[in-house]
Amino acid sequence: MDLKRFYDEIGGDYEGVFDRIGSEELIVKYLRKFKDSDMLGQFNRSVDAGDCKEAFRHMHSLKGLCLNLGFTKLFTSVNELCEELRDKDEINISDEPMEEAIESYDEIIDLVESIEA
Protein backbone atom coordinates (compact mmCIF):
# COMPACT_ATOMS: atom_id res chain seq x y z
CA MET A 1 0.00 0.00 0.00
CA ASP A 2 1.28 3.46 -0.72
CA LEU A 3 1.58 6.10 1.99
CA LYS A 4 -1.36 8.22 0.80
CA ARG A 5 -3.67 5.21 0.90
CA PHE A 6 -2.39 4.31 4.37
CA TYR A 7 -3.33 7.77 5.64
CA ASP A 8 -6.73 7.59 3.94
CA GLU A 9 -7.43 4.23 5.61
CA ILE A 10 -6.49 5.40 9.12
CA GLY A 11 -8.28 8.75 8.87
CA GLY A 12 -4.99 10.63 8.86
CA ASP A 13 -3.46 13.75 7.38
CA TYR A 14 -0.92 12.76 4.71
CA GLU A 15 -0.40 16.30 3.40
CA GLY A 16 0.22 17.72 6.86
CA VAL A 17 2.74 15.08 7.87
CA PHE A 18 4.50 15.32 4.51
CA ASP A 19 4.75 19.10 4.90
CA ARG A 20 6.30 18.64 8.37
CA ILE A 21 8.67 15.78 7.56
CA GLY A 22 9.28 16.37 3.86
CA SER A 23 10.14 12.81 2.81
CA GLU A 24 8.07 9.67 2.40
CA GLU A 25 11.11 7.59 3.37
CA LEU A 26 11.38 9.42 6.70
CA ILE A 27 7.65 9.15 7.30
CA VAL A 28 7.81 5.37 6.79
CA LYS A 29 10.84 5.20 9.11
CA TYR A 30 8.94 7.08 11.84
CA LEU A 31 5.82 4.98 11.31
CA ARG A 32 7.84 1.81 11.84
CA LYS A 33 9.42 3.28 14.97
CA PHE A 34 5.93 4.15 16.19
CA LYS A 35 4.82 0.56 15.60
CA ASP A 36 7.73 -0.76 17.67
CA SER A 37 7.27 1.78 20.50
CA ASP A 38 4.30 0.06 22.23
CA MET A 39 2.90 3.42 23.33
CA LEU A 40 -0.54 2.08 24.17
CA GLY A 41 0.97 -0.87 26.02
CA GLN A 42 2.99 1.50 28.20
CA PHE A 43 -0.17 3.46 28.95
CA ASN A 44 -2.09 0.29 29.83
CA ARG A 45 0.64 -0.87 32.22
CA SER A 46 0.47 2.50 34.00
CA VAL A 47 -3.31 2.22 34.26
CA ASP A 48 -3.02 -1.35 35.62
CA ALA A 49 -0.55 -0.09 38.23
CA GLY A 50 -2.93 2.74 39.17
CA ASP A 51 -0.28 5.36 38.36
CA CYS A 52 -2.32 8.29 37.06
CA LYS A 53 0.62 10.64 36.53
CA GLU A 54 2.52 8.04 34.49
CA ALA A 55 -0.63 7.14 32.54
CA PHE A 56 -1.09 10.84 31.72
CA ARG A 57 2.56 11.11 30.65
CA HIS A 58 2.21 8.17 28.24
CA MET A 59 -1.09 9.45 26.85
CA HIS A 60 0.38 12.94 26.43
CA SER A 61 3.38 11.49 24.55
CA LEU A 62 1.02 9.50 22.32
CA LYS A 63 -0.98 12.67 21.69
CA GLY A 64 2.17 14.46 20.48
CA LEU A 65 3.09 11.58 18.21
CA CYS A 66 -0.42 11.62 16.75
CA LEU A 67 -0.02 15.29 15.87
CA ASN A 68 3.45 14.86 14.39
CA LEU A 69 2.58 11.73 12.41
CA GLY A 70 -0.81 12.99 11.21
CA PHE A 71 -2.95 10.41 13.03
CA THR A 72 -6.04 12.64 13.07
CA LYS A 73 -8.58 9.96 14.01
CA LEU A 74 -6.41 8.52 16.80
CA PHE A 75 -5.60 12.02 18.05
CA THR A 76 -9.27 12.75 18.75
CA SER A 77 -9.71 9.91 21.24
CA VAL A 78 -6.21 10.22 22.70
CA ASN A 79 -6.74 13.94 23.31
CA GLU A 80 -9.97 13.23 25.17
CA LEU A 81 -8.27 10.58 27.33
CA CYS A 82 -5.34 12.90 27.98
CA GLU A 83 -7.68 15.60 29.25
CA GLU A 84 -9.52 13.10 31.46
CA LEU A 85 -6.19 12.31 33.15
CA ARG A 86 -4.78 15.84 33.34
CA ASP A 87 -4.11 16.99 36.93
CA LYS A 88 -5.86 13.95 38.41
CA ASP A 89 -4.72 11.68 41.21
CA GLU A 90 -7.03 8.82 40.31
CA ILE A 91 -7.58 7.06 36.99
CA ASN A 92 -11.16 7.42 35.81
CA ILE A 93 -11.40 7.27 32.03
CA SER A 94 -14.41 6.90 29.77
CA ASP A 95 -14.98 3.67 27.89
CA GLU A 96 -15.89 5.20 24.54
CA PRO A 97 -12.70 7.20 23.87
CA MET A 98 -10.60 4.31 25.19
CA GLU A 99 -12.30 1.86 22.82
CA GLU A 100 -11.89 4.30 19.93
CA ALA A 101 -8.21 4.80 20.79
CA ILE A 102 -7.56 1.05 20.91
CA GLU A 103 -9.37 0.51 17.60
CA SER A 104 -7.51 3.34 15.82
CA TYR A 105 -4.15 2.41 17.35
CA ASP A 106 -4.52 -1.26 16.38
CA GLU A 107 -5.53 -0.28 12.86
CA ILE A 108 -2.40 1.86 12.48
CA ILE A 109 -0.13 -0.87 13.87
CA ASP A 110 -1.67 -3.49 11.57
CA LEU A 111 -1.38 -1.34 8.45
CA VAL A 112 2.16 -0.01 8.96
CA GLU A 113 3.66 -3.28 7.73
CA SER A 114 1.68 -3.08 4.49
CA ILE A 115 3.25 0.24 3.49
CA GLU A 116 5.55 -0.01 0.50
CA ALA A 117 8.84 1.61 1.43
GUNURO-801971 format. One record per residue: x, y, z of N, C-alpha, C in turn; residue in three letters. Coordinates in steps of 0.1 Angstrom, whole numbers. Layout:
R    n_c1    n_c2    n_c3   ca_c1   ca_c2   ca_c3    c_c1    c_c2    c_c3   residuo
R       X       Y       Z       X       Y       Z       X       Y       Z       ALA
...
END
This chain:
R    n_c1    n_c2    n_c3   ca_c1   ca_c2   ca_c3    c_c1    c_c2    c_c3   residuo
R       9     -12       0       0       0       0       9      12       0       MET
R       5      22      -7      13      35      -7       9      43       5       ASP
R      17      53       8      16      61      20       3      69      20       LEU
R      -1      75       9     -14      82       8     -26      73      11       LYS
R     -26      61       6     -37      52       9     -37      48      24       ARG
R     -25      46      29     -24      43      44     -31      54      52       PHE
R     -27      67      49     -33      78      56     -48      79      54       TYR
R     -53      76      42     -67      76      39     -74      65      48       ASP
R     -68      53      49     -74      42      56     -75      45      71       GLU
R     -65      52      77     -65      54      91     -72      67      95       ILE
R     -77      74      86     -83      88      89     -72      98      93       GLY
R     -61      98      85     -50     106      89     -48     118      79       GLY
R     -37     125      81     -35     138      74     -21     136      67       ASP
R     -21     130      55      -9     128      47      -2     141      44       TYR
R     -10     150      39      -4     163      34       3     170      46       GLU
R      -4     170      57       2     177      69      15     171      73       GLY
R      15     158      74      27     151      79      38     152      68       VAL
R      35     152      55      45     153      45      51     167      45       PHE
R      43     177      48      48     191      49      57     192      61       ASP
R      54     186      72      63     186      84      76     179      82       ARG
R      75     167      76      87     158      76      94     159      62       ILE
R      87     161      51      93     164      39      98     152      30       GLY
R      96     140      35     101     128      28      93     116      32       SER
R      88     109      21      81      97      24      89      86      31       GLU
R     102      86      27     111      76      34     112      78      49       GLU
R     113      91      53     114      94      67     101      91      74       LEU
R      90      94      67      77      91      73      75      77      76       ILE
R      79      68      66      78      54      68      87      49      79       VAL
R      99      55      80     108      52      91     102      55     105       LYS
R      96      67     106      89      71     118      77      62     121       TYR
R      70      58     111      58      50     113      63      36     119       LEU
R      73      31     113      78      18     118      84      19     133       ARG
R      90      30     136      94      33     150      82      34     159       LYS
R      72      40     154      59      42     162      54      28     165       PHE
R      53      19     155      48       6     156      56      -2     167       LYS
R      69       0     167      77      -8     177      77      -1     191       ASP
R      72      11     192      73      18     205      63      13     216       SER
R      53       6     213      43       1     222      37      12     231       ASP
R      34      23     226      29      34     233      16      31     241       MET
R       7      24     235      -5      21     242      -3      10     253       LEU
R       6       1     250      10      -9     260      16      -2     273       GLY
R      24       8     271      30      15     282      19      22     290       GLN
R      10      28     283      -2      35     290     -10      24     298       PHE
R     -13      13     291     -21       3     298     -14      -2     311       ASN
R      -1      -4     310       6      -9     322       6       2     333       ARG
R       6      14     330       5      25     340      -9      25     346       SER
R     -19      23     338     -33      22     343     -35      10     352       VAL
R     -29      -1     348     -30     -13     356     -23     -11     370       ASP
R     -13      -4     370      -5      -1     382     -12      10     390       ALA
R     -22      17     385     -29      27     392     -21      40     392       GLY
R     -12      42     384      -3      54     384      -8      64     374       ASP
R     -16      73     379     -23      83     371     -13      92     364       CYS
R      -3      97     371       6     106     365      14     100     354       LYS
R      18      87     355      25      80     345      16      77     333       GLU
R       3      74     336      -6      71     325      -8      84     317       ALA
R      -9      96     324     -11     108     317       1     111     309       PHE
R      13     109     314      26     111     307      26     103     294       ARG
R      22      90     294      22      82     282      11      86     272       HIS
R       0      90     277     -11      95     268      -7     108     262       MET
R      -1     117     270       4     129     264      14     127     254       HIS
R      24     118     256      34     115     245      27     109     233       SER
R      17     101     235      10      95     223       3     106     216       LEU
R      -3     115     223     -10     127     217       0     135     208       LYS
R      12     137     213      22     145     205      26     137     192       GLY
R      28     124     194      31     116     182      20     116     172       LEU
R       7     116     177      -4     116     168      -4     129     159       CYS
R      -1     140     166       0     153     159      11     153     149       LEU
R      23     148     153      34     149     144      33     139     132       ASN
R      27     127     135      26     117     124      12     118     117       LEU
R       4     128     120      -8     130     112     -19     120     115       GLY
R     -19     114     127     -30     104     130     -42     111     136       PHE
R     -49     118     127     -60     126     131     -71     119     139       THR
R     -75     107     134     -86     100     140     -81      95     154       LYS
R     -69      90     155     -64      85     168     -62      97     177       LEU
R     -58     108     172     -56     120     181     -69     124     188       PHE
R     -80     123     181     -93     128     187     -95     120     201       THR
R     -94     107     200     -97      99     212     -86     100     223       SER
R     -73     101     218     -62     102     227     -63     116     234       VAL
R     -66     126     227     -67     139     233     -78     139     244       ASN
R     -89     133     242    -100     132     252     -95     125     264       GLU
R     -88     114     262     -83     106     273     -72     114     281       LEU
R     -64     121     274     -53     129     280     -60     139     289       CYS
R     -70     146     284     -77     156     292     -84     150     305       GLU
R     -89     138     303     -95     131     315     -85     128     326       GLU
R     -72     126     322     -62     123     331     -54     135     337       LEU
R     -56     146     330     -48     158     333     -51     163     348       ARG
R     -40     165     356     -41     170     369     -50     161     379       ASP
R     -51     149     376     -59     140     384     -49     131     392       LYS
R     -55     126     404     -47     117     412     -52     102     411       ASP
R     -64     101     404     -70      88     403     -74      86     388       GLU
R     -73      74     384     -76      71     370     -91      68     369       ILE
R     -97      76     361    -112      74     358    -114      79     344       ASN
R    -113      69     334    -114      73     320    -127      67     314       ILE
R    -132      73     304    -144      69     298    -141      57     288       SER
R    -151      49     287    -150      37     279    -149      40     264       ASP
R    -158      49     260    -159      52     245    -146      57     239       GLU
R    -140      68     245    -127      72     239    -116      62     240       PRO
R    -116      54     250    -106      43     252    -108      32     241       MET
R    -120      28     239    -123      19     228    -119      24     214       GLU
R    -122      37     212    -119      43     199    -104      44     198       GLU
R     -97      47     208     -82      48     208     -76      34     205       ALA
R     -81      24     211     -76      11     209     -78       6     195       ILE
R     -90       9     190     -94       5     176     -85      12     166       GLU
R     -83      25     168     -75      33     158     -60      29     159       SER
R     -55      28     171     -41      24     174     -39      11     167       TYR
R     -47       1     170     -45     -13     164     -46     -12     149       ASP
R     -54      -4     143     -55      -3     129     -42       3     123       GLU
R     -37      13     129     -24      19     125     -13       8     125       ILE
R     -12       1     137      -1      -9     139      -2     -20     128       ILE
R     -15     -24     126     -17     -35     116     -13     -30     102       ASP
R     -16     -18      98     -14     -13      85       0      -8      82       LEU
R       8      -5      92      22       0      90      30     -10      82       VAL
R      29     -23      85      37     -33      77      33     -34      63       GLU
R      21     -30      59      17     -31      45      21     -19      36       SER
R      28      -9      42      33       2      35      45      -2      26       ILE
R      44       2      14      55       0       5      66      11       7       GLU
R      78       7      11      88      16      14      95      22       2       ALA
END
